[in-house]
């Protein structure tokens, strides 16, 4: 059920495959070029301790600088493409919501318009493009660590996977807390009409308690990062001391690899946390926006015409001016009134079946609908 709902939002991402592919490739190339830096440093230190010529060391330095410049170029491409990608998805979501949202009152649409649709846009990107980039980047850095020292690479890989899986229950609780906070905030707004200070203060205290719970769960996430990126490098130092390993180039590169691993790992935990938060908040208006996305997908089959969306809550049309216009473009209105329906070209039933108006009226008359 959850995966089916995810697919509804991912369908918006798949409408822009070139943006997706371009941003993904640019991000992976950026991370790969940055991950080469510790390897270059390892070679530089090892060659310098052997007393290599200055010209030889300069060549290694030139390669390091060249890789960094290329990484900057690809990173710029990735950031700009992701921004355009996000803008297009958010615009599409807002247009769909405006055209097909069932709830039109200010009370119902204030949260979707102000924060909800922005959150869903972030959710679409986080669970598709950003998630794939982070997973790939973690795999790249772990591969380089494993290539440098298989034992340490295996241990670090196990820790990363274990802690990422362990954070899911905590992040799920954070999402639940966020949803509850939004509901309490809505009640706070309602209290402005009653001017009841005691009730308003009670809701503020509830928000404060939810925020305290959120802080406790956030502390767990911070500890997981501390365990991998602060304590583990210290243990590596002890291992090198007791093994009497004099490969200082490898030691320096491992520390840099940990620094590079921290970025995608932190990004991954942030993706899980933020996507859960946004998705949970969307529960407040999910039925309306998901229905609107489905309707938009179905009506894409029609280039022109007037479509009546059958809705029991709209016994008569509130869009009569649209019905009488020419059909050079696709127009929609909601109604359950036969007189309004007969003015349309197509009908979209409540179970999202698209049919011609004569066919619908015939089936309605015969009682098959």
C-alpha positions as CSV (number, residue, x, y, z in Angstrom):
1,X,0.0,0.0,0.0
2,X,2.8,2.4,1.0
3,X,4.8,1.5,-2.1
4,X,1.8,2.1,-4.3
5,X,1.4,5.6,-2.8
6,X,5.1,6.3,-3.4
7,X,4.6,5.4,-7.1
8,X,2.0,8.1,-7.4
9,X,4.6,10.8,-6.5
10,X,7.5,9.1,-8.3
11,X,5.5,9.3,-11.5
12,X,6.1,13.1,-11.4
13,X,9.8,12.5,-11.3
14,X,9.7,10.2,-14.3
15,X,8.2,13.0,-16.4
16,X,11.6,14.6,-16.5
17,X,14.1,11.7,-17.2
18,X,16.8,13.9,-18.7
19,X,17.0,16.1,-15.6
20,X,17.2,12.9,-13.5
21,X,19.9,11.2,-15.5
22,X,22.0,14.4,-15.9
23,X,21.9,15.3,-12.2
24,X,22.7,11.7,-11.2
25,X,25.7,11.3,-13.5
26,X,27.1,14.7,-12.6
27,X,26.7,13.9,-8.8
28,X,28.4,10.5,-9.1
29,X,31.3,12.0,-11.2
30,X,31.8,14.7,-8.6
31,X,32.0,12.3,-5.7
32,X,34.3,9.9,-7.6
33,X,36.7,12.7,-8.4
34,X,36.7,13.9,-4.8
35,X,37.2,10.3,-3.6
36,X,40.4,10.1,-5.7
37,X,42.0,12.8,-3.5
38,X,42.9,10.5,-0.6
39,X,44.5,8.1,-3.0
40,X,46.6,10.8,-4.6
41,X,47.6,12.0,-1.1
42,X,48.6,8.4,-0.2
43,X,50.9,8.1,-3.2
44,X,52.3,11.6,-2.6
45,X,53.2,10.8,1.0
46,X,54.7,7.4,0.2
47,X,56.7,8.9,-2.7
48,X,57.9,11.8,-0.6
49,X,59.1,9.5,2.2
50,X,61.1,7.5,-0.4
51,X,62.9,10.8,-1.5
52,X,61.3,11.0,-5.0
53,X,62.2,13.9,-7.3
54,X,60.3,17.2,-6.9
55,X,59.1,16.9,-10.6
56,X,57.5,13.6,-9.8
57,X,55.7,15.0,-6.8
58,X,54.5,18.0,-8.8
59,X,52.9,15.6,-11.4
60,X,50.8,14.1,-8.5
61,X,49.9,17.5,-7.3
62,X,48.7,18.6,-10.8
63,X,46.5,15.5,-11.0
64,X,45.0,16.4,-7.6
65,X,44.2,19.9,-8.7
66,X,42.8,18.8,-12.0
67,X,40.5,16.3,-10.3
68,X,39.2,19.0,-8.0
69,X,38.5,21.5,-10.8
70,X,36.6,18.8,-12.7
71,X,34.7,17.9,-9.5
72,X,33.7,21.6,-9.1
73,X,32.4,21.7,-12.7
74,X,30.3,18.5,-12.3
75,X,29.0,19.7,-8.9
76,X,27.8,22.9,-10.5
77,X,26.0,21.0,-13.2
78,X,24.4,18.7,-10.6
79,X,23.2,21.6,-8.4
80,X,21.8,23.6,-11.2
81,X,20.1,20.6,-12.8
82,X,18.6,19.5,-9.5
83,X,17.2,23.1,-8.9
84,X,15.5,23.1,-12.3
85,X,14.2,19.5,-11.6
86,X,12.7,20.7,-8.3
87,X,11.2,23.8,-9.8
88,X,9.4,21.8,-12.5
89,X,8.1,19.2,-10.1
90,X,6.8,21.8,-7.7
91,X,5.1,23.8,-10.5
92,X,3.5,20.7,-11.8
93,X,2.2,19.7,-8.3
94,X,0.8,23.2,-7.7
95,X,-1.0,23.3,-11.1
96,X,-2.5,19.8,-10.5
97,X,-3.7,20.8,-7.1
98,X,-5.2,24.1,-8.4
99,X,-7.0,22.4,-11.3
100,X,-8.3,19.2,-9.7
101,X,-8.3,19.6,-5.9
102,X,-11.7,18.8,-4.4
103,X,-11.3,21.0,-1.3
104,X,-11.4,24.7,-2.2
105,X,-12.0,26.4,1.2
106,X,-9.2,28.4,2.6
107,X,-9.1,26.3,5.7
108,X,-8.6,23.1,3.7
109,X,-5.9,24.5,1.3
110,X,-3.9,26.8,3.5
111,X,-1.4,24.1,4.6
112,X,-1.1,22.4,1.2
113,X,-0.4,25.7,-0.5
114,X,2.0,27.1,2.1
115,X,4.0,24.1,3.1
116,X,2.5,20.8,2.0
117,X,3.2,20.9,-1.7
118,X,6.7,22.2,-1.1
119,X,7.2,19.2,1.3
120,X,5.9,16.8,-1.3
121,X,8.2,18.2,-3.9
122,X,11.1,17.6,-1.5
123,X,9.8,14.1,-0.8
124,X,9.8,13.3,-4.6
125,X,13.4,14.4,-5.0
126,X,14.6,12.9,-1.7
127,X,13.2,9.4,-2.3
128,X,14.3,9.3,-5.9
129,X,17.3,11.3,-7.1
130,X,18.9,12.2,-3.7
131,X,18.4,8.7,-2.3
132,X,20.1,7.1,-5.4
133,X,22.9,9.6,-5.3
134,X,23.6,9.0,-1.6
135,X,23.5,5.2,-1.9
136,X,25.9,5.3,-4.8
137,X,28.3,7.8,-3.1
138,X,28.4,5.6,0.0
139,X,29.2,2.6,-2.1
140,X,32.0,4.5,-3.9
141,X,33.7,5.6,-0.7
142,X,33.4,2.2,0.9
143,X,34.9,0.6,-2.2
144,X,37.9,2.9,-1.9
145,X,38.3,2.2,1.8
146,X,38.0,-1.6,1.1
147,X,40.6,-1.3,-1.6
148,X,43.0,0.5,0.8
149,X,42.4,-1.9,3.7
150,X,39.9,-4.8,3.3
151,X,39.5,-5.4,7.0
152,X,38.7,-1.8,7.9
153,X,36.5,-1.5,4.8
154,X,34.4,-4.5,5.9
155,X,34.0,-3.2,9.4
156,X,33.0,0.3,8.3
157,X,30.6,-1.1,5.7
158,X,28.9,-3.3,8.4
159,X,28.7,-0.3,10.8
160,X,27.2,2.0,8.2
161,X,24.5,-0.5,7.0
162,X,23.6,-1.5,10.6
163,X,23.3,2.0,11.9
164,X,21.2,3.1,8.9
165,X,18.8,0.3,9.4
166,X,18.7,1.0,13.2
167,X,17.7,4.7,12.5
168,X,14.5,3.8,10.7
169,X,12.3,3.2,13.9
170,X,13.6,6.5,15.4
171,X,13.0,8.4,12.2
172,X,9.5,6.9,12.0
173,X,8.7,8.3,15.5
174,X,10.0,11.7,14.4
175,X,7.6,11.7,11.5
176,X,4.7,10.8,13.8
177,X,5.7,13.6,16.2
178,X,5.8,16.1,13.3
179,X,2.4,15.1,12.1
180,X,0.9,15.5,15.6
181,X,2.6,19.0,15.9
182,X,0.9,20.1,12.7
183,X,-2.5,19.0,13.9
184,X,-1.9,20.9,17.2
185,X,-0.9,24.0,15.3
186,X,-4.1,23.8,13.3
187,X,-6.0,23.7,16.5
188,X,-4.1,26.8,17.7
189,X,-5.3,28.7,14.7
190,X,-8.9,27.7,15.4
191,X,-8.5,29.0,19.0
192,X,-8.1,32.5,17.6
193,X,-11.8,32.6,16.8
194,X,-12.9,31.5,20.3
195,X,-10.3,33.7,22.1
196,X,-9.9,31.1,24.8
197,X,-6.5,31.8,26.4
198,X,-6.4,28.6,28.5
199,X,-7.1,26.3,25.6
200,X,-4.5,28.1,23.5
201,X,-1.9,27.8,26.2
202,X,-2.7,24.1,26.5
203,X,-2.0,23.6,22.8
204,X,1.3,25.5,23.2
205,X,2.3,23.2,26.0
206,X,1.5,20.2,23.9
207,X,3.7,21.5,21.1
208,X,6.5,22.0,23.7
209,X,6.2,18.4,24.9
210,X,6.3,17.1,21.3
211,X,9.4,19.2,20.6
212,X,11.1,17.7,23.7
213,X,10.4,14.2,22.4
214,X,11.8,15.2,19.0
215,X,15.0,16.4,20.6
216,X,15.5,13.0,22.4
217,X,15.1,11.1,19.1
218,X,17.4,13.5,17.3
219,X,20.1,12.7,20.0
220,X,20.0,9.1,19.0
221,X,20.7,10.0,15.4
222,X,23.6,12.2,16.4
223,X,25.1,9.4,18.4
224,X,25.1,7.0,15.5
225,X,27.2,9.5,13.4
226,X,29.5,10.1,16.4
227,X,30.1,6.3,16.7
228,X,31.2,5.9,13.0
229,X,33.0,9.2,12.3
230,X,34.6,10.0,15.6
231,X,35.3,6.8,17.5
232,X,36.2,4.5,14.6
233,X,39.1,6.6,13.3
234,X,40.5,6.6,16.8
235,X,40.4,2.8,16.9
236,X,42.2,2.7,13.6
237,X,45.0,4.7,15.2
238,X,45.3,2.1,18.0
239,X,45.4,-0.7,15.4
240,X,48.2,1.0,13.5
241,X,50.2,1.5,16.7
242,X,49.9,-2.1,17.9
243,X,50.6,-3.5,14.4
244,X,53.6,-1.2,14.1
245,X,52.4,-0.3,10.6
246,X,54.6,2.5,9.1
247,X,52.4,3.1,6.0
248,X,51.6,6.7,6.9
249,X,50.2,7.4,3.5
250,X,47.5,4.8,3.9
251,X,46.7,6.1,7.4
252,X,46.3,9.6,6.1
253,X,44.1,8.5,3.2
254,X,41.8,6.5,5.5
255,X,41.2,9.5,7.7
256,X,40.3,11.5,4.5
257,X,38.0,8.7,3.4
258,X,36.1,8.9,6.6
259,X,35.6,12.6,6.0
260,X,34.3,11.9,2.5
261,X,32.0,9.1,3.9
262,X,30.5,11.5,6.4
263,X,28.8,13.6,3.7
264,X,26.7,11.0,1.9
265,X,26.0,9.1,5.2
266,X,24.7,12.3,6.8
267,X,22.8,13.0,3.6
268,X,21.3,9.5,3.7
269,X,20.1,9.9,7.3
270,X,18.7,13.3,6.4
271,X,16.9,11.9,3.4
272,X,15.2,9.2,5.6
273,X,14.3,11.7,8.2
274,X,13.1,14.5,6.0
275,X,11.2,12.2,3.6
276,X,9.4,10.6,6.5
277,X,8.6,14.0,7.9
278,X,7.2,15.4,4.7
279,X,5.3,12.2,3.8
280,X,3.7,12.1,7.3
281,X,2.7,15.8,7.1
282,X,1.1,15.0,3.7
283,X,-1.3,12.7,5.5
284,X,-3.3,15.9,6.3
285,X,-4.2,16.4,2.7
286,X,-3.0,13.3,0.9
287,X,-6.4,12.1,-0.4
288,X,-7.0,15.4,-2.2
289,X,-3.5,15.7,-3.8
290,X,-3.2,12.0,-4.7
291,X,-6.6,12.0,-6.3
292,X,-5.6,15.2,-8.3
293,X,-2.4,13.5,-9.6
294,X,-4.4,10.4,-10.7
295,X,-7.0,12.6,-12.5
296,X,-4.3,14.6,-14.2
297,X,-2.7,11.4,-15.5
298,X,-6.0,10.1,-16.9
299,X,-6.9,13.4,-18.6
300,X,-3.6,13.6,-20.3
301,X,-5.2,11.3,-22.9
302,X,-7.5,14.2,-23.9
303,X,-6.0,17.1,-25.8
304,X,-9.2,19.1,-25.9
305,X,-12.8,19.0,-24.7
306,X,-14.9,19.6,-21.6
307,X,-14.8,17.0,-18.9
308,X,-17.3,16.6,-16.0
309,X,-15.7,15.1,-12.9
310,X,-18.6,13.3,-11.1
311,X,-18.7,14.4,-7.5
312,X,-21.5,13.8,-5.0
313,X,-20.5,16.9,-3.1
314,X,-21.2,19.1,-6.1
315,X,-24.9,18.5,-7.1
316,X,-24.7,21.4,-9.5
317,X,-21.7,22.9,-11.3
318,X,-19.8,25.9,-9.9
319,X,-18.0,26.3,-13.2
320,X,-20.8,27.0,-15.6
321,X,-18.7,29.6,-17.4
322,X,-16.2,27.0,-18.4
323,X,-18.8,24.7,-19.8
324,X,-20.1,27.2,-22.3
325,X,-16.6,28.2,-23.6
326,X,-15.1,26.7,-26.8
327,X,-13.3,23.4,-26.6
328,X,-9.9,24.5,-28.0
329,X,-8.4,23.4,-24.7
330,X,-9.2,20.9,-22.0
331,X,-11.6,22.2,-19.4
332,X,-13.0,20.5,-16.3
333,X,-15.7,21.0,-13.8
334,X,-17.3,19.1,-10.9
335,X,-20.9,18.2,-10.8
336,X,-23.4,15.4,-10.3
337,X,-26.3,17.3,-12.0
338,X,-27.6,15.7,-15.2
339,X,-28.1,19.1,-16.9
340,X,-24.5,20.1,-16.3
341,X,-23.2,16.6,-17.3
342,X,-25.0,16.8,-20.6
343,X,-23.1,19.9,-21.5
344,X,-19.8,18.1,-21.3
345,X,-17.9,15.9,-23.8
346,X,-16.5,13.4,-21.4
347,X,-17.2,12.2,-17.9
348,X,-14.7,11.0,-15.3
349,X,-16.6,8.8,-12.8
350,X,-15.9,8.6,-9.1
351,X,-13.9,5.4,-9.6
352,X,-11.8,7.3,-12.2
353,X,-13.2,5.8,-15.4
354,X,-13.1,8.1,-18.4
355,X,-15.9,7.8,-20.9
356,X,-17.9,9.8,-23.4
357,X,-20.9,11.7,-22.0
358,X,-23.5,9.8,-24.1
359,X,-22.1,6.5,-22.9
360,X,-22.2,7.7,-19.3
361,X,-25.8,9.0,-19.5
362,X,-26.9,5.7,-21.1
363,X,-25.2,3.6,-18.4
364,X,-26.6,5.8,-15.7
365,X,-30.1,5.5,-17.2
366,X,-29.8,1.7,-17.4
367,X,-28.6,1.5,-13.8
368,X,-25.3,-0.1,-14.6
369,X,-23.4,2.8,-12.9
